[in-house]
């Protein structure tokens, strides 16, 4: 029998993974995107993106669980988790804006906002649970790299 802690961990991880999956499904055909546009410098192979995102969503979900399960003040947890869910929503929208609508300038603004929300989330998480914060460092690094790819794509395809 699965205990409450395991169920809660799974709910947080699965909710993050589902957000990523639904966003990917709504984003359309990733593989043909760069046949229409010039590729930015340092673009990794397309197979790498889903592998990285599955790992990052799991880390995000588990880190949010740690915040929720912590003994921190309810107000501090609510603030941190509000930023978590907000950044997840912005993350969800970014790939749809970039890939589905091909709005390269708008998606650049969205991903910069996402980057800022991730930094804020890490700061708020750090005040509650240092491990939860550190679990999001790979996410921050990947989105910083994705920001480069997005902005570079927008610039070279003006």
TIVO-2410 file (N, C-alpha, C; in nm, 3 decimals):
# residues 158
REC num residu      c1      c2      c3 atome chaine
REC   1      X   0.084  -0.118   0.000     N      A
REC   1      X   0.000   0.000   0.000    CA      A
REC   1      X   0.088   0.124   0.000     C      A
REC   2      X   0.050   0.223  -0.079     N      A
REC   2      X   0.127   0.347  -0.090    CA      A
REC   2      X   0.084   0.441   0.022     C      A
REC   3      X   0.184   0.497   0.091     N      A
REC   3      X   0.152   0.588   0.201    CA      A
REC   3      X   0.128   0.731   0.149     C      A
REC   4      X   0.082   0.818   0.237     N      A
REC   4      X   0.047   0.955   0.198    CA      A
REC   4      X   0.168   1.030   0.143     C      A
REC   5      X   0.284   1.015   0.205     N      A
REC   5      X   0.404   1.086   0.160    CA      A
REC   5      X   0.436   1.047   0.015     C      A
REC   6      X   0.435   0.919  -0.014     N      A
REC   6      X   0.464   0.872  -0.150    CA      A
REC   6      X   0.360   0.924  -0.248     C      A
REC   7      X   0.234   0.921  -0.207     N      A
REC   7      X   0.126   0.972  -0.292    CA      A
REC   7      X   0.147   1.120  -0.321     C      A
REC   8      X   0.180   1.198  -0.218     N      A
REC   8      X   0.201   1.342  -0.236    CA      A
REC   8      X   0.320   1.369  -0.328     C      A
REC   9      X   0.428   1.297  -0.310     N      A
REC   9      X   0.545   1.313  -0.398    CA      A
REC   9      X   0.505   1.284  -0.542     C      A
REC  10      X   0.435   1.174  -0.562     N      A
REC  10      X   0.392   1.137  -0.698    CA      A
REC  10      X   0.298   1.240  -0.758     C      A
REC  11      X   0.208   1.294  -0.678     N      A
REC  11      X   0.116   1.397  -0.728    CA      A
REC  11      X   0.190   1.521  -0.777     C      A
REC  12      X   0.288   1.564  -0.701     N      A
REC  12      X   0.367   1.681  -0.742    CA      A
REC  12      X   0.447   1.651  -0.869     C      A
REC  13      X   0.512   1.537  -0.873     N      A
REC  13      X   0.593   1.503  -0.991    CA      A
REC  13      X   0.504   1.483  -1.113     C      A
REC  14      X   0.397   1.408  -1.098     N      A
REC  14      X   0.308   1.382  -1.212    CA      A
REC  14      X   0.242   1.511  -1.260     C      A
REC  15      X   0.206   1.601  -1.170     N      A
REC  15      X   0.144   1.727  -1.214    CA      A
REC  15      X   0.242   1.809  -1.298     C      A
REC  16      X   0.368   1.812  -1.259     N      A
REC  16      X   0.468   1.884  -1.338    CA      A
REC  16      X   0.489   1.815  -1.473     C      A
REC  17      X   0.498   1.682  -1.472     N      A
REC  17      X   0.518   1.607  -1.597    CA      A
REC  17      X   0.399   1.625  -1.692     C      A
REC  18      X   0.279   1.623  -1.637     N      A
REC  18      X   0.159   1.640  -1.720    CA      A
REC  18      X   0.157   1.781  -1.781     C      A
REC  19      X   0.195   1.881  -1.704     N      A
REC  19      X   0.202   2.017  -1.758    CA      A
REC  19      X   0.297   2.021  -1.877     C      A
REC  20      X   0.411   1.957  -1.864     N      A
REC  20      X   0.506   1.952  -1.975    CA      A
REC  20      X   0.454   1.874  -2.093     C      A
REC  21      X   0.390   1.762  -2.067     N      A
REC  21      X   0.337   1.678  -2.175    CA      A
REC  21      X   0.226   1.749  -2.251     C      A
REC  22      X   0.132   1.809  -2.180     N      A
REC  22      X   0.021   1.877  -2.246    CA      A
REC  22      X   0.074   1.997  -2.326     C      A
REC  23      X   0.169   2.069  -2.269     N      A
REC  23      X   0.228   2.181  -2.341    CA      A
REC  23      X   0.295   2.134  -2.470     C      A
REC  24      X   0.368   2.024  -2.461     N      A
REC  24      X   0.434   1.969  -2.580    CA      A
REC  24      X   0.331   1.927  -2.685     C      A
REC  25      X   0.224   1.864  -2.641     N      A
REC  25      X   0.119   1.822  -2.736    CA      A
REC  25      X   0.053   1.942  -2.803     C      A
REC  26      X   0.031   2.049  -2.727     N      A
REC  26      X  -0.033   2.169  -2.782    CA      A
REC  26      X   0.064   2.253  -2.867     C      A
REC  27      X   0.193   2.226  -2.853     N      A
REC  27      X   0.294   2.304  -2.925    CA      A
REC  27      X   0.308   2.263  -3.071     C      A
REC  28      X   0.264   2.143  -3.103     N      A
REC  28      X   0.273   2.100  -3.242    CA      A
REC  28      X   0.402   2.027  -3.272     C      A
REC  29      X   0.439   2.029  -3.398     N      A
REC  29      X   0.553   1.951  -3.448    CA      A
REC  29      X   0.685   2.024  -3.424     C      A
REC  30      X   0.757   1.980  -3.320     N      A
REC  30      X   0.887   2.039  -3.289    CA      A
REC  30      X   0.989   2.012  -3.400     C      A
REC  31      X   0.984   1.893  -3.454     N      A
REC  31      X   1.089   1.848  -3.546    CA      A
REC  31      X   1.097   1.931  -3.673     C      A
REC  32      X   0.986   1.983  -3.720     N      A
REC  32      X   0.989   2.060  -3.844    CA      A
REC  32      X   1.012   2.209  -3.821     C      A
REC  33      X   1.016   2.252  -3.696     N      A
REC  33      X   1.027   2.395  -3.666    CA      A
REC  33      X   1.150   2.456  -3.732     C      A
REC  34      X   1.266   2.392  -3.714     N      A
REC  34      X   1.389   2.452  -3.766    CA      A
REC  34      X   1.411   2.423  -3.914     C      A
REC  35      X   1.317   2.354  -3.979     N      A
REC  35      X   1.325   2.348  -4.126    CA      A
REC  35      X   1.272   2.478  -4.185     C      A
REC  36      X   1.192   2.552  -4.106     N      A
REC  36      X   1.139   2.681  -4.150    CA      A
REC  36      X   1.232   2.796  -4.114     C      A
REC  37      X   1.312   2.779  -4.011     N      A
REC  37      X   1.395   2.887  -3.958    CA      A
REC  37      X   1.542   2.846  -3.956     C      A
REC  38      X   1.628   2.947  -3.960     N      A
REC  38      X   1.770   2.922  -3.941    CA      A
REC  38      X   1.794   2.882  -3.796     C      A
REC  39      X   1.883   2.784  -3.777     N      A
REC  39      X   1.912   2.735  -3.642    CA      A
REC  39      X   2.005   2.831  -3.568     C      A
REC  40      X   1.980   2.849  -3.440     N      A
REC  40      X   2.071   2.932  -3.360    CA      A
REC  40      X   2.200   2.856  -3.329     C      A
REC  41      X   2.305   2.929  -3.293     N      A
REC  41      X   2.430   2.861  -3.253    CA      A
REC  41      X   2.407   2.774  -3.130     C      A
REC  42      X   2.473   2.662  -3.125     N      A
REC  42      X   2.473   2.568  -3.012    CA      A
REC  42      X   2.344   2.488  -2.996     C      A
REC  43      X   2.260   2.483  -3.099     N      A
REC  43      X   2.136   2.407  -3.089    CA      A
REC  43      X   2.167   2.259  -3.073     C      A
REC  44      X   2.124   2.198  -2.961     N      A
REC  44      X   2.149   2.055  -2.940    CA      A
REC  44      X   2.060   1.970  -3.031     C      A
REC  45      X   2.089   1.840  -3.040     N      A
REC  45      X   2.002   1.753  -3.120    CA      A
REC  45      X   1.862   1.746  -3.060     C      A
REC  46      X   1.763   1.730  -3.145     N      A
REC  46      X   1.623   1.737  -3.102    CA      A
REC  46      X   1.586   1.629  -3.000     C      A
REC  47      X   1.651   1.513  -3.004     N      A
REC  47      X   1.617   1.405  -2.910    CA      A
REC  47      X   1.650   1.443  -2.765     C      A
REC  48      X   1.742   1.539  -2.746     N      A
REC  48      X   1.785   1.575  -2.612    CA      A
REC  48      X   1.678   1.650  -2.533     C      A
REC  49      X   1.597   1.729  -2.602     N      A
REC  49      X   1.498   1.814  -2.533    CA      A
REC  49      X   1.399   1.733  -2.449     C      A
REC  50      X   1.330   1.634  -2.503     N      A
REC  50      X   1.235   1.562  -2.417    CA      A
REC  50      X   1.303   1.488  -2.301     C      A
REC  51      X   1.423   1.439  -2.323     N      A
REC  51      X   1.495   1.368  -2.216    CA      A
REC  51      X   1.523   1.465  -2.101     C      A
REC  52      X   1.577   1.581  -2.134     N      A
REC  52      X   1.609   1.681  -2.032    CA      A
REC  52      X   1.483   1.728  -1.960     C      A
REC  53      X   1.376   1.755  -2.036     N      A
REC  53      X   1.254   1.807  -1.973    CA      A
REC  53      X   1.190   1.707  -1.879     C      A
REC  54      X   1.191   1.579  -1.912     N      A
REC  54      X   1.135   1.479  -1.820    CA      A
REC  54      X   1.208   1.484  -1.686     C      A
REC  55      X   1.339   1.494  -1.692     N      A
REC  55      X   1.420   1.501  -1.568    CA      A
REC  55      X   1.390   1.630  -1.493     C      A
REC  56      X   1.387   1.741  -1.565     N      A
REC  56      X   1.365   1.871  -1.499    CA      A
REC  56      X   1.227   1.881  -1.435     C      A
REC  57      X   1.124   1.830  -1.504     N      A
REC  57      X   0.990   1.834  -1.445    CA      A
REC  57      X   0.984   1.748  -1.318     C      A
REC  58      X   1.051   1.635  -1.319     N      A
REC  58      X   1.054   1.550  -1.199    CA      A
REC  58      X   1.123   1.623  -1.084     C      A
REC  59      X   1.235   1.688  -1.113     N      A
REC  59      X   1.306   1.763  -1.008    CA      A
REC  59      X   1.219   1.878  -0.956     C      A
REC  60      X   1.152   1.949  -1.048     N      A
REC  60      X   1.063   2.058  -1.007    CA      A
REC  60      X   0.953   2.007  -0.915     C      A
REC  61      X   0.888   1.901  -0.958     N      A
REC  61      X   0.778   1.846  -0.879    CA      A
REC  61      X   0.822   1.800  -0.742     C      A
REC  62      X   0.936   1.731  -0.736     N      A
REC  62      X   0.985   1.683  -0.608    CA      A
REC  62      X   1.025   1.801  -0.518     C      A
REC  63      X   1.085   1.903  -0.576     N      A
REC  63      X   1.124   2.019  -0.495    CA      A
REC  63      X   1.001   2.089  -0.439     C      A
REC  64      X   0.895   2.100  -0.518     N      A
REC  64      X   0.771   2.162  -0.469    CA      A
REC  64      X   0.710   2.079  -0.357     C      A
REC  65      X   0.716   1.947  -0.372     N      A
REC  65      X   0.667   1.861  -0.264    CA      A
REC  65      X   0.743   1.891  -0.134     C      A
REC  66      X   0.876   1.904  -0.144     N      A
REC  66      X   0.957   1.930  -0.025    CA      A
REC  66      X   0.914   2.060   0.044     C      A
REC  67      X   0.881   2.160  -0.037     N      A
REC  67      X   0.834   2.287   0.021    CA      A
REC  67      X   0.700   2.266   0.090     C      A
REC  68      X   0.609   2.199   0.021     N      A
REC  68      X   0.476   2.175   0.077    CA      A
REC  68      X   0.483   2.094   0.206     C      A
REC  69      X   0.572   1.998   0.211     N      A
REC  69      X   0.582   1.908   0.327    CA      A
REC  69      X   0.669   1.966   0.440     C      A
REC  70      X   0.731   2.080   0.415     N      A
REC  70      X   0.821   2.137   0.516    CA      A
REC  70      X   0.742   2.190   0.635     C      A
REC  71      X   0.815   2.218   0.740     N      A
REC  71      X   0.753   2.273   0.861    CA      A
REC  71      X   0.756   2.426   0.861     C      A
REC  72      X   0.785   2.484   0.747     N      A
REC  72      X   0.794   2.631   0.736    CA      A
REC  72      X   0.657   2.694   0.762     C      A
REC  73      X   0.661   2.823   0.787     N      A
REC  73      X   0.540   2.902   0.807    CA      A
REC  73      X   0.449   2.887   0.685     C      A
REC  74      X   0.321   2.871   0.710     N      A
REC  74      X   0.223   2.850   0.602    CA      A
REC  74      X   0.226   2.962   0.499     C      A
REC  75      X   0.242   3.086   0.546     N      A
REC  75      X   0.248   3.201   0.456    CA      A
REC  75      X   0.370   3.193   0.363     C      A
REC  76      X   0.485   3.155   0.417     N      A
REC  76      X   0.607   3.141   0.337    CA      A
REC  76      X   0.593   3.029   0.235     C      A
REC  77      X   0.533   2.918   0.277     N      A
REC  77      X   0.512   2.806   0.184    CA      A
REC  77      X   0.416   2.847   0.073     C      A
REC  78      X   0.309   2.916   0.110     N      A
REC  78      X   0.210   2.959   0.010    CA      A
REC  78      X   0.275   3.052  -0.092     C      A
REC  79      X   0.357   3.145  -0.046     N      A
REC  79      X   0.425   3.238  -0.136    CA      A
REC  79      X   0.517   3.161  -0.231     C      A
REC  80      X   0.597   3.070  -0.176     N      A
REC  80      X   0.691   2.993  -0.258    CA      A
REC  80      X   0.617   2.905  -0.359     C      A
REC  81      X   0.510   2.840  -0.314     N      A
REC  81      X   0.435   2.752  -0.405    CA      A
REC  81      X   0.354   2.831  -0.508     C      A
REC  82      X   0.313   2.952  -0.474     N      A
REC  82      X   0.246   3.037  -0.573    CA      A
REC  82      X   0.343   3.071  -0.686     C      A
REC  83      X   0.466   3.103  -0.650     N      A
REC  83      X   0.567   3.130  -0.753    CA      A
REC  83      X   0.597   3.002  -0.832     C      A
REC  84      X   0.603   2.889  -0.764     N      A
REC  84      X   0.625   2.761  -0.833    CA      A
REC  84      X   0.517   2.738  -0.939     C      A
REC  85      X   0.389   2.747  -0.899     N      A
REC  85      X   0.279   2.722  -0.994    CA      A
REC  85      X   0.277   2.829  -1.103     C      A
REC  86      X   0.314   2.951  -1.069     N      A
REC  86      X   0.318   3.059  -1.169    CA      A
REC  86      X   0.425   3.031  -1.274     C      A
REC  87      X   0.544   2.991  -1.229     N      A
REC  87      X   0.649   2.963  -1.326    CA      A
REC  87      X   0.613   2.841  -1.410     C      A
REC  88      X   0.542   2.745  -1.351     N      A
REC  88      X   0.501   2.628  -1.428    CA      A
REC  88      X   0.400   2.667  -1.537     C      A
REC  89      X   0.312   2.759  -1.505     N      A
REC  89      X   0.216   2.809  -1.603    CA      A
REC  89      X   0.287   2.885  -1.716     C      A
REC  90      X   0.383   2.969  -1.681     N      A
REC  90      X   0.459   3.042  -1.783    CA      A
REC  90      X   0.540   2.943  -1.867     C      A
REC  91      X   0.599   2.845  -1.802     N      A
REC  91      X   0.673   2.739  -1.873    CA      A
REC  91      X   0.579   2.669  -1.972     C      A
REC  92      X   0.460   2.636  -1.927     N      A
REC  92      X   0.359   2.570  -2.010    CA      A
REC  92      X   0.331   2.653  -2.135     C      A
REC  93      X   0.315   2.782  -2.118     N      A
REC  93      X   0.278   2.868  -2.231    CA      A
REC  93      X   0.392   2.894  -2.328     C      A
REC  94      X   0.516   2.891  -2.279     N      A
REC  94      X   0.629   2.929  -2.364    CA      A
REC  94      X   0.639   2.845  -2.491     C      A
REC  95      X   0.639   2.714  -2.480     N      A
REC  95      X   0.659   2.631  -2.599    CA      A
REC  95      X   0.544   2.645  -2.698     C      A
REC  96      X   0.425   2.671  -2.647     N      A
REC  96      X   0.310   2.693  -2.736    CA      A
REC  96      X   0.330   2.823  -2.815     C      A
REC  97      X   0.373   2.926  -2.746     N      A
REC  97      X   0.397   3.055  -2.811    CA      A
REC  97      X   0.511   3.043  -2.912     C      A
REC  98      X   0.617   2.975  -2.873     N      A
REC  98      X   0.736   2.963  -2.959    CA      A
REC  98      X   0.711   2.870  -3.078     C      A
REC  99      X   0.668   2.747  -3.051     N      A
REC  99      X   0.655   2.647  -3.157    CA      A
REC  99      X   0.522   2.654  -3.233     C      A
REC 100      X   0.412   2.661  -3.163     N      A
REC 100      X   0.280   2.658  -3.228    CA      A
REC 100      X   0.252   2.789  -3.303     C      A
REC 101      X   0.272   2.902  -3.231     N      A
REC 101      X   0.239   3.031  -3.291    CA      A
REC 101      X   0.358   3.098  -3.360     C      A
REC 102      X   0.477   3.043  -3.337     N      A
REC 102      X   0.600   3.095  -3.398    CA      A
REC 102      X   0.618   3.244  -3.373     C      A
REC 103      X   0.578   3.286  -3.255     N      A
REC 103      X   0.591   3.426  -3.213    CA      A
REC 103      X   0.726   3.441  -3.142     C      A
REC 104      X   0.831   3.458  -3.221     N      A
REC 104      X   0.967   3.452  -3.169    CA      A
REC 104      X   1.000   3.566  -3.073     C      A
REC 105      X   0.951   3.686  -3.102     N      A
REC 105      X   0.978   3.800  -3.013    CA      A
REC 105      X   0.897   3.786  -2.883     C      A
REC 106      X   0.769   3.754  -2.895     N      A
REC 106      X   0.686   3.736  -2.776    CA      A
REC 106      X   0.741   3.622  -2.689     C      A
REC 107      X   0.780   3.513  -2.751     N      A
REC 107      X   0.834   3.400  -2.673    CA      A
REC 107      X   0.965   3.439  -2.606     C      A
REC 108      X   1.041   3.530  -2.666     N      A
REC 108      X   1.164   3.578  -2.600    CA      A
REC 108      X   1.129   3.651  -2.471     C      A
REC 109      X   1.026   3.734  -2.475     N      A
REC 109      X   0.982   3.805  -2.354    CA      A
REC 109      X   0.930   3.706  -2.250     C      A
REC 110      X   0.855   3.607  -2.295     N      A
REC 110      X   0.798   3.508  -2.203    CA      A
REC 110      X   0.908   3.428  -2.136     C      A
REC 111      X   1.010   3.388  -2.211     N      A
REC 111      X   1.115   3.305  -2.151    CA      A
REC 111      X   1.203   3.386  -2.055     C      A
REC 112      X   1.219   3.515  -2.083     N      A
REC 112      X   1.292   3.601  -1.988    CA      A
REC 112      X   1.212   3.613  -1.859     C      A
REC 113      X   1.080   3.628  -1.871     N      A
REC 113      X   0.995   3.630  -1.752    CA      A
REC 113      X   1.003   3.498  -1.677     C      A
REC 114      X   1.006   3.387  -1.751     N      A
REC 114      X   1.020   3.255  -1.688    CA      A
REC 114      X   1.151   3.246  -1.611     C      A
REC 115      X   1.257   3.293  -1.672     N      A
REC 115      X   1.388   3.292  -1.606    CA      A
REC 115      X   1.383   3.369  -1.474     C      A
REC 116      X   1.319   3.486  -1.476     N      A
REC 116      X   1.307   3.566  -1.353    CA      A
REC 116      X   1.224   3.492  -1.248     C      A
REC 117      X   1.115   3.428  -1.290     N      A
REC 117      X   1.033   3.352  -1.195    CA      A
REC 117      X   1.110   3.234  -1.136     C      A
REC 118      X   1.192   3.169  -1.215     N      A
REC 118      X   1.272   3.057  -1.164    CA      A
REC 118      X   1.370   3.107  -1.060     C      A
REC 119      X   1.436   3.219  -1.086     N      A
REC 119      X   1.529   3.277  -0.988    CA      A
REC 119      X   1.454   3.309  -0.859     C      A
REC 120      X   1.338   3.373  -0.871     N      A
REC 120      X   1.258   3.405  -0.752    CA      A
REC 120      X   1.216   3.279  -0.679     C      A
REC 121      X   1.174   3.177  -0.753     N      A
REC 121      X   1.134   3.051  -0.692    CA      A
REC 121      X   1.251   2.989  -0.614     C      A
REC 122      X   1.367   2.989  -0.673     N      A
REC 122      X   1.484   2.931  -0.606    CA      A
REC 122      X   1.516   3.009  -0.478     C      A
REC 123      X   1.507   3.139  -0.483     N      A
REC 123      X   1.532   3.221  -0.363    CA      A
REC 123      X   1.431   3.187  -0.253     C      A
REC 124      X   1.303   3.183  -0.290     N      A
REC 124      X   1.199   3.152  -0.190    CA      A
REC 124      X   1.212   3.009  -0.138     C      A
REC 125      X   1.244   2.915  -0.227     N      A
REC 125      X   1.264   2.777  -0.184    CA      A
REC 125      X   1.384   2.767  -0.090     C      A
REC 126      X   1.491   2.840  -0.120     N      A
REC 126      X   1.613   2.835  -0.039    CA      A
REC 126      X   1.587   2.876   0.105     C      A
REC 127      X   1.499   2.972   0.122     N      A
REC 127      X   1.465   3.018   0.258    CA      A
REC 127      X   1.391   2.912   0.338     C      A
REC 128      X   1.331   2.817   0.269     N      A
REC 128      X   1.252   2.713   0.335    CA      A
REC 128      X   1.327   2.580   0.338     C      A
REC 129      X   1.386   2.543   0.225     N      A
REC 129      X   1.452   2.412   0.212    CA      A
REC 129      X   1.563   2.424   0.108     C      A
REC 130      X   1.685   2.424   0.155     N      A
REC 130      X   1.800   2.443   0.065    CA      A
REC 130      X   1.808   2.336  -0.043     C      A
REC 131      X   1.774   2.213  -0.009     N      A
REC 131      X   1.778   2.105  -0.108    CA      A
REC 131      X   1.675   2.131  -0.218     C      A
REC 132      X   1.555   2.171  -0.180     N      A
REC 132      X   1.451   2.201  -0.279    CA      A
REC 132      X   1.499   2.310  -0.374     C      A
REC 133      X   1.565   2.410  -0.322     N      A
REC 133      X   1.618   2.517  -0.407    CA      A
REC 133      X   1.725   2.463  -0.501     C      A
REC 134      X   1.817   2.387  -0.448     N      A
REC 134      X   1.929   2.336  -0.530    CA      A
REC 134      X   1.882   2.238  -0.638     C      A
REC 135      X   1.772   2.170  -0.614     N      A
REC 135      X   1.717   2.079  -0.715    CA      A
REC 135      X   1.676   2.154  -0.842     C      A
REC 136      X   1.654   2.284  -0.830     N      A
REC 136      X   1.611   2.364  -0.945    CA      A
REC 136      X   1.725   2.435  -1.018     C      A
REC 137      X   1.848   2.417  -0.973     N      A
REC 137      X   1.962   2.478  -1.042    CA      A
REC 137      X   1.975   2.424  -1.185     C      A
REC 138      X   1.960   2.293  -1.210     N      A
REC 138      X   1.966   2.246  -1.350    CA      A
REC 138      X   1.855   2.307  -1.437     C      A
REC 139      X   1.738   2.326  -1.379     N      A
REC 139      X   1.626   2.390  -1.450    CA      A
REC 139      X   1.663   2.533  -1.487     C      A
REC 140      X   1.719   2.607  -1.393     N      A
REC 140      X   1.762   2.744  -1.419    CA      A
REC 140      X   1.866   2.746  -1.531     C      A
REC 141      X   1.963   2.656  -1.525     N      A
REC 141      X   2.068   2.651  -1.627    CA      A
REC 141      X   2.009   2.618  -1.765     C      A
REC 142      X   1.918   2.521  -1.770     N      A
REC 142      X   1.858   2.481  -1.897    CA      A
REC 142      X   1.773   2.594  -1.956     C      A
REC 143      X   1.696   2.661  -1.873     N      A
REC 143      X   1.613   2.771  -1.923    CA      A
REC 143      X   1.700   2.890  -1.963     C      A
REC 144      X   1.810   2.912  -1.895     N      A
REC 144      X   1.904   3.017  -1.938    CA      A
REC 144      X   1.958   2.984  -2.078     C      A
REC 145      X   1.992   2.857  -2.099     N      A
REC 145      X   2.038   2.813  -2.231    CA      A
REC 145      X   1.926   2.825  -2.334     C      A
REC 146      X   1.804   2.786  -2.297     N      A
REC 146      X   1.689   2.798  -2.386    CA      A
REC 146      X   1.661   2.944  -2.419     C      A
REC 147      X   1.687   3.033  -2.325     N      A
REC 147      X   1.670   3.177  -2.349    CA      A
REC 147      X   1.765   3.222  -2.459     C      A
REC 148      X   1.889   3.175  -2.451     N      A
REC 148      X   1.985   3.205  -2.558    CA      A
REC 148      X   1.932   3.154  -2.692     C      A
REC 149      X   1.884   3.029  -2.695     N      A
REC 149      X   1.835   2.971  -2.820    CA      A
REC 149      X   1.716   3.049  -2.875     C      A
REC 150      X   1.624   3.087  -2.787     N      A
REC 150      X   1.504   3.161  -2.829    CA      A
REC 150      X   1.543   3.298  -2.886     C      A
REC 151      X   1.622   3.374  -2.811     N      A
REC 151      X   1.658   3.508  -2.855    CA      A
REC 151      X   1.744   3.502  -2.981     C      A
REC 152      X   1.837   3.407  -2.985     N      A
REC 152      X   1.921   3.392  -3.106    CA      A
REC 152      X   1.835   3.357  -3.228     C      A
REC 153      X   1.738   3.270  -3.209     N      A
REC 153      X   1.647   3.234  -3.319    CA      A
REC 153      X   1.570   3.356  -3.366     C      A
REC 154      X   1.522   3.436  -3.272     N      A
REC 154      X   1.448   3.557  -3.309    CA      A
REC 154      X   1.537   3.654  -3.384     C      A
REC 155      X   1.661   3.669  -3.342     N      A
REC 155      X   1.751   3.764  -3.406    CA      A
REC 155      X   1.792   3.719  -3.546     C      A
REC 156      X   1.831   3.593  -3.558     N      A
REC 156      X   1.882   3.550  -3.690    CA      A
REC 156      X   1.770   3.527  -3.793     C      A
REC 157      X   1.647   3.525  -3.747     N      A
REC 157      X   1.535   3.505  -3.839    CA      A
REC 157      X   1.446   3.628  -3.851     C      A
REC 158      X   1.503   3.746  -3.828     N      A
REC 158      X   1.427   3.870  -3.841    CA      A
REC 158      X   1.384   3.892  -3.983     C      A
***
